Amino acid sequence: MRGPILKDMTLTPAATTLDCAGVAAVSAFWSAALGRPLDPGATSYFARISAEGLGAGTWMFIGVPEPKTAKNRLHIDFVSDDRIAEVERLLGLGATRVGDRDEFGHRWSTLRDVEGNEFCVADAPA
């Protein structure tokens, strides 16, 4: 059963949050990948990259005791004007390649960060 439809109610994303066994390694990877600095005061349990600029959102890294055990059910998609070069840059930062796809007129690469969190880099729309 659905609840009532409420007008003027929306969700606004507050942050992209990654649970991590190694907050320092994961936050350092994403800081370099996004080209944005970590906020001061990072600890082994929490780090943050604050939102700044167009399309930039806050990223938070939370230390958890359990390791990642399965494929992400939700992941982040990025676009790049030079996907191949961007993928090579990310691999140099410690990402691993899952695979490359070319389907329905779209090309993208699926990667994993340093703790195995999947994300994709696609060709920017022409």
Secondary structure, 3 states (H helix, E strand, C coil): CCCCCCCCCCCCCCCEEEEECCHHHHHHHHHHHHCCCCCCCCCCCEEEECCCCCCCCCEEEEECCCCCCCCCCCCEEEEECCHHHHHHHHHHCCCEEEEEEEECCEEEEEEECCCCCEEEEEECCC
